[in-house]
Amino acid sequence: MARVTVEDCIVQVPNRFELVMFAAQRARDISAGAQITLDRDRDKNPVVALREIAETKLDQAVLKDSLISGMQKHADIDKPEEVNEMAELEQELAAALAQGGAEAAQPKALPMAEEDDVTE
């Protein structure tokens, strides 16, 4: 049955790679609890996904968005925190410079080691 389903799906999604990616993502969505748009007929999730694609029960743009969001590995939450930390550090540095004046801006010289202290 899956072979006939794949042949029917090629009409809807001509690129076989995209078809496999769409069907796999839809099968994952079904496994996660997404609503099925047709009768299951004791078929497994990948076959149900292929049947849904073949019968154009799903919007390909929605499938593509779901696929893209499912493949992303980064979280957008991390970036604002880094920006906030950088802003806080800049404020602390500006406050330290304002308190210490020009002396705080000048680097202090490190003490030189005497010749007796140097080991070879």
Secondary structure, 3 states (H helix, E strand, C coil): CHHHHHHHHHHHCCCHHHHHHHHHHHHHHHHCCCCCCCCCCCCCHHHHHHHHHHCCCCCHHHHHHHHHHHHCCCCCCHHHHHHHHHHHHHHHHHHHHHHHCHHHHCCCCCCCCCHHHCCC
